[in-house]
Amino acid sequence: SSLDPALASCIAIPTARMARLGTSNFREKEKSFLVQEDTWKMSVEKERLIEVLAHPEQRTYHDVATAAGPTRSTAHSTHVTQNLQAVAQERPAGKASSIGLHWGVQ
């Protein structure tokens, strides 16, 4: 580790971190790391305060479901119940229809 401290700060160490929004993606060279972190912290606090004051109250899926009441699935709404008596009146498979009886096998 005989690197000059000025050169050591230029070497990029690859990490698997996600990029943050706002001021964290812009690094001001005249500010130290701690001051940059404090700037990021203040911007996050501002965003959160704006979200709390200006946006409607956050609701969970449970809150929405409780307000909407019981629901019926799309599959149950799409498929209607079958009339089993109409099915019972049809001729069983394998027997000739009235047209087939009239014309015969050709």
Secondary structure as the mmCIF struct_conf table of DSSP 4:
data_model
#
loop_
_struct_conf.conf_type_id
_struct_conf.id
_struct_conf.beg_label_comp_id
_struct_conf.beg_label_asym_id
_struct_conf.beg_label_seq_id
_struct_conf.end_label_comp_id
_struct_conf.end_label_asym_id
_struct_conf.end_label_seq_id
HELX_RH_AL_P HELX_RH_AL_P1 PRO A 5 ALA A 8
TURN_TY1_P TURN_TY1_P1 SER A 9 CYS A 10
BEND BEND1 ILE A 11 ILE A 11
HELX_LH_PP_P HELX_LH_PP_P1 ARG A 17 ARG A 20
BEND BEND2 LEU A 21 LEU A 21
HELX_RH_3T_P HELX_RH_3T_P1 GLY A 22 ASN A 25
BEND BEND3 PHE A 26 PHE A 26
TURN_TY1_P TURN_TY1_P2 LYS A 29 GLU A 30
BEND BEND4 LYS A 31 LYS A 31
HELX_RH_AL_P HELX_RH_AL_P2 PHE A 33 ALA A 54
BEND BEND5 HIS A 55 HIS A 55
HELX_LH_PP_P HELX_LH_PP_P2 PRO A 56 GLN A 58
HELX_RH_AL_P HELX_RH_AL_P3 TYR A 61 ALA A 68
HELX_RH_AL_P HELX_RH_AL_P4 THR A 74 THR A 78
BEND BEND6 HIS A 79 HIS A 79
HELX_LH_PP_P HELX_LH_PP_P3 VAL A 80 GLN A 82
HELX_RH_AL_P HELX_RH_AL_P5 LEU A 84 GLN A 89
BEND BEND7 GLU A 90 GLU A 90
HELX_LH_PP_P HELX_LH_PP_P4 ARG A 91 PRO A 92
TURN_TY1_P TURN_TY1_P3 ALA A 93 GLY A 94
BEND BEND8 LYS A 95 LYS A 95
HELX_RH_AL_P HELX_RH_AL_P6 SER A 98 TRP A 103
#
